[in-house]
């Protein structure tokens, strides 16, 4: 059973072809600059790495190039596109309409369109990928997997904001949460590593990357998460400000004579670690600057680690205890300094981290960086969102 996983952006398209019988990724790649001069297809499969520069006027062109590469007589991994049994699409926002993955129908597409106002930068791009695949593979089943779905188990006290209730009922303003497929995958792996019944587990998952979110996963279900109505809420991120006093927004608009678009760009693209450090949104650059004595860079790193730590403490309280902390995504999996800064001071929770092993832990592997007798286990688990999408797709088409 071969499943194509598609993650479409406004001018890009990531893809993986997964053999679900062996759970191996047999090909993967990226289409860049779709609809822009200099379009490029990157393909890796069957021992070959290929880059093809060719005009892609839209996502349909991009998908056709992907299929051509996958079925190429010399470098491809398929004899024909008929070997693709289904396509799984990542969709950012499902609102309250989708609490689980679904087979894509005309009605589902219409509902995703209606939710565009909640994710104006992402859902339209995801829909372009869906429409492109349907145009070229009209008889291949398609499945939509939503970033927000895993968090639909949050109780009302966790997802409501302190606004008039009509803001929720009439305008859909509530906490939705994101990175759901990542939190779902790594929390599931953590349950297996804890070797205890899922219903007895209390886990905090830290998806730390250029965009970061923390989740409380109790009994295998998300009960709270740091990102909210949009992916702007939570910890300071690469370029996003994270949570702050909402009155700052109108204050900045007055002080800097900004309109709504201006202040939105200020908070989403000029803030976070970039804005605090004045160096970069890349943690490696900021850490280098901090090591050279840059005080702003050091303050940015400390601010980030402090906020992650604060969420871990809060979510331990929300769950009534803690069995494990999981680090994942680019920073969580690779940045040993950030992990140490977050874990230092959590001894009161029962965390006994092995900082020496943390410094030398292998990358790209599931590892435990807490000592054997640590009451709270600490895991580093590489995320695999594509496998979640493929697994959900397989489950639905099998039914």
Secondary structure, 3 states (H helix, E strand, C coil): CEEEEEEECCCCEEEEEEECCCCEEEEEEEEECCCCCCCEEEEEECCEEEEEECCCCCHHHHHHHHHHHHCCCCCCCCCCHHHEEEEEEEECCCCCCCCCCEECCHHHHHHHHHHHHHCCCCHHHHHHHHHHHHHHCCCCEEEEEECCHHHHHCCHHHHCCCCCHHHHHHHCCCCCCCCHHHHHHHHHHHHHHHCCCHHHCEEEEEECCCCCEEEEEECCEEEEECCCCCCCCCCCCCCCCCCCCCHHHHHHHHHHCCCHHHHHHHHHHCCHHHHHHCCCCCHHHHHHHHHCCCHHHHHHHHHHHHHHHHHHHHHHHHHCCCCEEEEEHHHHHHCHHHHHHHHCCCHHHCECECHHHHHHCCCCCCEECECCCCCEEEEECCCCHHHHHHHHHHHHHHC
